[in-house]
Amino acid sequence: MIFHEIIIEPDKVLTLAAPKRILFELDKETEIYIADLGIPKEVYLKFGVDILPFYINSIIKQKR
């Protein structure tokens, strides 16, 4: 089952490895953080996902 309707209004959200599209449907005031899972950069490249700068910090705040 896939849900496409946001039914919560969080202040902050932590997601793993990469940003998820549905999170950008949240209120603009919601802070989105992405946590590093240690996934090799080759995996990101294979799937065409931007590599985030986890070398700076293991949790990154997503700019919106």
DRENPA-3360 file (N, C-alpha, C; in nm, 2 decimals, always signed):
BEGIN
1 = MIFHEIII = +0.08/-0.12/+0.00/+0.00/+0.00/+0.00/+0.09/+0.12/+0.00 ~ +0.06/+0.22/-0.09/+0.14/+0.34/-0.10/+0.05/+0.46/-0.06 ~ +0.10/+0.54/+0.04/+0.02/+0.66/+0.08/+0.08/+0.78/+0.01 ~ -0.01/+0.87/-0.03/+0.04/+0.99/-0.10/-0.02/+1.12/-0.02 ~ -0.09/+1.09/+0.08/-0.14/+1.21/+0.16/-0.07/+1.22/+0.29 ~ -0.03/+1.35/+0.32/+0.04/+1.38/+0.44/-0.07/+1.39/+0.55 ~ -0.06/+1.31/+0.66/-0.16/+1.32/+0.76/-0.10/+1.36/+0.90 ~ +0.03/+1.40/+0.89/+0.09/+1.45/+1.02/+0.15/+1.58/+0.99;
9 = EPDKVLTL = +0.18/+1.66/+1.09/+0.25/+1.79/+1.07/+0.37/+1.80/+1.17 ~ +0.48/+1.73/+1.13/+0.59/+1.73/+1.22/+0.67/+1.86/+1.21 ~ +0.75/+1.89/+1.32/+0.84/+2.01/+1.32/+0.97/+1.97/+1.25 ~ +1.01/+1.84/+1.28/+1.14/+1.79/+1.22/+1.12/+1.65/+1.18 ~ +1.19/+1.61/+1.07/+1.18/+1.47/+1.02/+1.33/+1.43/+0.99 ~ +1.36/+1.30/+1.03/+1.49/+1.24/+1.00/+1.46/+1.13/+0.90 ~ +1.53/+1.13/+0.79/+1.51/+1.03/+0.69/+1.65/+0.97/+0.67 ~ +1.66/+0.85/+0.61/+1.78/+0.78/+0.60/+1.84/+0.78/+0.46;
17 = AAPKRILF = +1.97/+0.81/+0.44/+2.05/+0.79/+0.32/+2.02/+0.90/+0.21 ~ +1.90/+0.93/+0.18/+1.87/+1.03/+0.08/+1.73/+1.09/+0.10 ~ +1.71/+1.22/+0.05/+1.58/+1.28/+0.07/+1.47/+1.20/-0.01 ~ +1.35/+1.20/+0.04/+1.24/+1.14/-0.02/+1.14/+1.24/-0.07 ~ +1.09/+1.23/-0.19/+1.00/+1.33/-0.25/+0.89/+1.37/-0.17 ~ +0.82/+1.27/-0.10/+0.70/+1.30/-0.03/+0.73/+1.40/+0.09 ~ +0.85/+1.40/+0.14/+0.89/+1.49/+0.25/+0.88/+1.64/+0.21 ~ +0.89/+1.66/+0.08/+0.88/+1.80/+0.03/+0.74/+1.85/+0.02;
25 = ELDKETEI = +0.64/+1.76/+0.04/+0.50/+1.80/+0.05/+0.47/+1.85/+0.19 ~ +0.56/+1.83/+0.29/+0.53/+1.88/+0.42/+0.54/+2.03/+0.42 ~ +0.49/+2.09/+0.53/+0.49/+2.24/+0.54/+0.63/+2.29/+0.53 ~ +0.65/+2.40/+0.47/+0.78/+2.46/+0.44/+0.86/+2.48/+0.57 ~ +0.79/+2.49/+0.69/+0.86/+2.51/+0.81/+0.92/+2.39/+0.87 ~ +0.88/+2.27/+0.82/+0.93/+2.14/+0.87/+1.08/+2.13/+0.83 ~ +1.16/+2.10/+0.93/+1.30/+2.08/+0.90/+1.32/+1.93/+0.86 ~ +1.40/+1.91/+0.76/+1.42/+1.77/+0.71/+1.57/+1.75/+0.73;
33 = YIADLGIP = +1.60/+1.63/+0.79/+1.74/+1.59/+0.82/+1.76/+1.46/+0.75 ~ +1.88/+1.44/+0.70/+1.92/+1.31/+0.63/+2.04/+1.25/+0.70 ~ +2.02/+1.12/+0.74/+2.13/+1.05/+0.82/+2.21/+0.96/+0.72 ~ +2.34/+0.96/+0.74/+2.43/+0.87/+0.67/+2.41/+0.73/+0.71 ~ +2.40/+0.63/+0.62/+2.40/+0.49/+0.65/+2.53/+0.42/+0.61 ~ +2.62/+0.50/+0.56/+2.75/+0.44/+0.51/+2.74/+0.37/+0.38 ~ +2.64/+0.41/+0.30/+2.62/+0.35/+0.16/+2.74/+0.40/+0.07 ~ +2.80/+0.31/+0.00/+2.91/+0.35/-0.08/+2.87/+0.44/-0.19;
41 = KEVYLKFG = +2.95/+0.53/-0.23/+2.92/+0.63/-0.33/+2.88/+0.57/-0.47 ~ +2.94/+0.45/-0.49/+2.90/+0.38/-0.62/+2.76/+0.35/-0.63 ~ +2.69/+0.32/-0.52/+2.55/+0.29/-0.52/+2.47/+0.41/-0.56 ~ +2.50/+0.53/-0.50/+2.44/+0.65/-0.53/+2.45/+0.68/-0.68 ~ +2.57/+0.66/-0.73/+2.60/+0.69/-0.87/+2.52/+0.59/-0.96 ~ +2.51/+0.47/-0.93/+2.44/+0.37/-1.01/+2.29/+0.41/-1.02 ~ +2.23/+0.46/-0.92/+2.09/+0.50/-0.92/+2.06/+0.64/-0.95 ~ +2.17/+0.72/-0.99/+2.15/+0.86/-1.03/+2.11/+0.95/-0.91;
49 = VDILPFYI = +2.15/+0.91/-0.79/+2.11/+1.00/-0.67/+2.23/+1.08/-0.64 ~ +2.20/+1.21/-0.61/+2.31/+1.30/-0.57/+2.38/+1.25/-0.44 ~ +2.51/+1.26/-0.44/+2.59/+1.22/-0.33/+2.59/+1.34/-0.23 ~ +2.54/+1.32/-0.11/+2.54/+1.42/-0.01/+2.67/+1.43/+0.06 ~ +2.71/+1.55/+0.11/+2.84/+1.57/+0.18/+2.84/+1.51/+0.32 ~ +2.83/+1.38/+0.33/+2.83/+1.32/+0.47/+2.97/+1.33/+0.53 ~ +3.07/+1.36/+0.45/+3.21/+1.38/+0.50/+3.22/+1.50/+0.60 ~ +3.12/+1.59/+0.59/+3.12/+1.70/+0.68/+3.05/+1.67/+0.81;
57 = NSIIKQKR = +2.94/+1.59/+0.80/+2.86/+1.55/+0.92/+2.78/+1.43/+0.88 ~ +2.75/+1.34/+0.98/+2.68/+1.22/+0.95/+2.52/+1.25/+0.94 ~ +2.48/+1.37/+0.99/+2.34/+1.41/+0.97/+2.34/+1.55/+0.91 ~ +2.27/+1.56/+0.80/+2.27/+1.69/+0.72/+2.13/+1.74/+0.72 ~ +2.12/+1.87/+0.74/+1.99/+1.94/+0.72/+1.97/+1.97/+0.57 ~ +1.85/+1.93/+0.52/+1.82/+1.95/+0.38/+1.77/+2.09/+0.36 ~ +1.83/+2.16/+0.26/+1.79/+2.29/+0.23/+1.66/+2.28/+0.14 ~ +1.57/+2.37/+0.16/+1.44/+2.36/+0.09/+1.42/+2.49/+0.01;
% end
